[in-house]
Amino acid sequence: MKNTCKNCGETLKGKYCFECGEKVVETNDFSLKTMFAEVVDGIFNIDSKVYQTFLNLLFKPGKLTSKYIEGIRKPFMKPIQVFLITNILFFLLLTQADILRIPAKYYFNDGIKEKVFELVQNSGKTEIQLSQEYDSISTNFSKGAVIIFVPLLGVILWVLFYKTNFLFGMHLIFAMHYLSFFFLSCLLAITVNRFGNRAVQIFITLTNVLFLILAIKQVYKNSLFISIFKSIIIIISFVFLTAGYRTLISYLSFKML
């Protein structure tokens, strides 16, 4: 009787199924030595992927995107994983940041003072209570909706680099890697926070422009001059996207009160 794969039912030829890759179960697989080796291997493989991914993201702009497009993917985390992890870190460590939303202390005094007063009268809640609710809603809302930046930025890249004949999905990979770097640059900006908001803004702008220039040269093979020019366009577009996003998130969050 032929041995078949327990996972997919294919006939086995060796210790691994050629169809699904499932390993044939052996008694030795359950020995303490084997199980301990698998645990150690799993830990170091994960660590290696994380290390390689973020090392390349921070110090080798565009390489992650190029490798992924070329099909070299095993040594690195998937683009969506990198995007989600940096997104989570951003919101966990910069909870009070006003980059992707307008905090109540600013929004409630930004031309809607009368609406806030009406809401206080109608809801029976104090302005402090409404501010706390608004901040909670806008923070959670901005976390969940931030994925919208990926296709929007993808469209901008598609327009700027239409001559490259890249598929739209390739632009989305670049967008996810760039946005991941953006979140990390915001976290790293904490190091210059003691010099004031202006220093933070300059740090984020310069690091992002530099990343884009190098990444564009790496991925799209543009000249230095063209890379600089298109990087500036992307940054300006991203600033407008962010401003519109903050306004929309704040408006909808206030409506939910």
C-alpha positions in Angstrom: 0.0 0.0 0.0 1.4 3.4 -1.0 2.0 6.0 1.6 -0.1 9.1 1.1 0.2 12.6 2.6 -2.1 13.1 5.6 -2.5 16.7 4.6 -3.5 16.6 0.9 -3.7 12.9 0.0 -0.9 12.9 -2.6 1.3 9.8 -3.0 4.5 10.3 -1.0 8.0 10.0 -2.5 10.4 10.6 0.4 10.1 12.5 3.7 8.3 15.5 2.3 5.2 15.8 0.1 6.1 17.4 -3.3 2.6 18.8 -3.5 2.1 20.7 -0.2 5.5 20.4 1.5 4.1 18.5 4.5 6.7 16.4 6.3 6.1 12.7 7.0 5.5 12.2 10.7 8.1 10.0 12.4 8.5 8.8 15.9 11.7 10.8 16.2 9.8 14.0 15.6 8.4 13.8 19.2 11.7 13.3 21.0 12.7 16.1 23.3 15.9 16.7 21.4 14.0 17.2 18.1 11.3 19.4 19.6 13.8 21.6 21.4 15.8 22.0 18.2 12.6 23.1 16.4 11.8 25.6 19.1 15.3 27.1 18.9 15.2 27.1 15.1 11.8 28.8 15.0 12.8 31.5 17.4 16.0 32.3 15.5 14.3 32.2 12.1 11.7 34.7 13.2 14.4 36.9 14.8 16.4 36.7 11.6 13.5 37.7 9.4 12.7 40.6 11.7 16.3 41.7 11.9 16.9 41.5 8.1 13.6 43.2 7.3 14.0 46.2 9.5 17.7 46.6 8.9 17.0 46.8 5.2 14.0 49.0 5.6 15.9 51.6 7.7 19.4 51.5 6.0 18.9 50.1 2.5 15.9 52.1 1.1 14.1 50.2 -1.7 15.9 46.9 -1.3 13.0 45.2 0.4 10.7 46.3 -2.5 13.2 45.2 -5.2 13.8 41.8 -3.5 10.1 41.2 -3.1 9.4 42.1 -6.8 12.3 39.8 -7.9 10.8 36.9 -5.9 13.4 36.9 -3.1 11.0 36.8 -0.2 11.9 34.1 2.3 14.5 36.0 4.2 12.1 38.9 4.9 8.7 39.6 6.4 5.8 40.2 4.1 5.1 43.9 3.2 1.7 43.8 4.9 3.3 42.4 8.1 5.8 45.2 8.2 3.1 47.8 7.6 0.9 46.4 10.4 3.7 46.1 12.9 5.0 49.6 12.3 1.5 50.9 12.4 0.8 49.2 15.8 4.1 50.5 17.2 3.3 54.0 16.0 -0.1 54.1 17.7 1.1 52.4 20.9 4.1 54.6 21.4 2.7 57.9 20.0 -0.8 57.7 21.3 -1.1 61.5 21.7 0.5 62.3 18.4 -1.6 64.6 16.1 0.0 63.4 12.8 -3.1 61.4 11.7 -5.8 63.0 13.8 -6.6 66.3 15.5 -6.7 66.0 19.3 -9.7 67.5 21.1 -7.6 70.2 22.7 -7.1 71.7 19.2 -10.2 70.5 17.3 -12.7 71.7 19.9 -11.3 75.2 19.6 -10.9 75.1 15.8 -14.1 76.8 14.6 -16.5 74.4 16.2 -16.8 75.9 19.6 -20.5 76.5 19.1 -21.2 72.9 18.0 -19.3 71.7 21.1 -21.5 73.9 23.3 -24.6 72.6 21.7 -23.4 69.0 22.1 -22.8 69.7 25.8 -26.3 71.0 26.2 -28.0 68.2 24.3 -25.9 65.3 25.7 -25.8 66.3 29.3 -22.1 65.6 29.3 -19.3 68.0 30.2 -16.8 69.2 27.6 -14.1 67.2 29.3 -16.1 64.0 29.0 -16.8 64.8 25.3 -13.1 65.5 24.8 -12.1 62.2 26.2 -14.6 60.3 24.1 -13.6 62.2 21.0 -9.9 61.4 21.6 -10.7 57.7 22.1 -12.8 57.5 19.0 -10.5 59.4 16.8 -7.4 57.4 17.9 -9.1 54.1 17.2 -10.7 55.3 14.0 -7.4 56.6 12.6 -5.7 53.3 13.4 -8.3 51.3 11.5 -8.6 53.5 8.5 -4.9 54.2 7.9 -4.7 51.3 5.4 -6.4 53.6 3.0 -3.1 55.4 2.5 -1.7 52.3 0.7 -4.0 52.4 -2.4 -4.0 56.2 -2.5 -0.2 56.3 -2.5 -0.2 53.5 -5.0 -2.2 55.6 -7.4 0.3 58.5 -7.0 3.2 56.1 -7.7 1.4 54.6 -10.7 0.9 58.1 -12.2 4.5 59.2 -11.6 6.1 55.9 -12.8 3.6 54.9 -15.6 6.5 54.5 -18.1 8.1 51.7 -16.0 5.2 49.4 -16.9 5.1 48.2 -13.3 1.9 46.4 -12.3 -0.2 48.3 -9.8 0.5 45.7 -7.2 4.2 46.5 -7.4 3.5 50.1 -6.6 1.4 48.9 -3.6 4.4 47.0 -2.3 6.5 50.2 -2.5 3.7 52.2 -0.8 3.6 49.7 2.1 7.3 49.8 2.6 7.5 53.6 2.4 4.6 54.0 4.9 6.3 51.5 7.2 9.4 53.7 7.1 7.3 56.8 7.7 5.9 55.3 10.9 9.4 54.4 12.0 10.7 57.8 11.2 8.0 59.3 13.4 9.1 57.0 16.3 12.7 57.9 15.8 11.8 61.6 15.8 11.3 61.2 19.6 15.1 61.5 19.9 14.9 65.2 18.7 11.7 66.0 20.4 13.5 67.9 23.2 14.5 70.5 20.5 10.9 71.4 19.8 8.2 70.6 17.2 10.2 72.3 14.4 13.1 70.0 14.9 10.7 67.0 14.7 9.1 68.2 11.5 12.5 68.8 9.9 13.8 65.4 11.0 10.8 63.5 9.6 10.8 65.5 6.3 14.5 65.1 5.7 14.6 61.4 6.5 11.6 60.7 4.4 12.9 62.6 1.4 16.2 60.8 1.6 14.5 57.5 1.9 12.4 58.2 -1.2 15.3 59.4 -3.3 17.3 56.3 -2.6 14.3 53.9 -2.8 13.2 55.4 -6.2 16.7 55.0 -7.6 16.8 51.4 -6.3 13.3 50.3 -7.4 12.4 52.4 -10.4 16.0 52.9 -11.7 15.6 56.7 -12.2 18.4 59.1 -12.3 19.4 61.1 -9.2 17.8 64.3 -10.5 14.5 62.6 -11.4 14.5 60.7 -8.1 14.8 64.0 -6.2 12.1 65.6 -8.3 9.7 62.8 -7.9 10.5 62.4 -4.2 9.5 66.0 -3.6 6.2 65.4 -5.5 5.4 62.4 -3.4 6.2 64.2 -0.1 4.0 67.1 -1.1 1.2 64.7 -2.1 1.6 62.8 1.1 1.3 66.0 3.2 -2.0 66.8 1.5 -3.2 63.3 1.9 -2.4 63.4 5.6 -4.0 66.8 6.1 -7.2 65.5 4.4 -7.1 62.3 6.4 -6.7 64.2 9.7 -9.6 66.4 8.8 -11.9 63.6 7.8 -11.1 61.4 10.8 -11.7 64.3 13.2 -15.0 65.3 11.5 -16.4 61.8 11.5 -15.2 61.2 15.1 -17.0 64.3 16.3 -20.1 63.2 14.5 -20.0 59.9 16.4 -20.3 61.7 19.8 
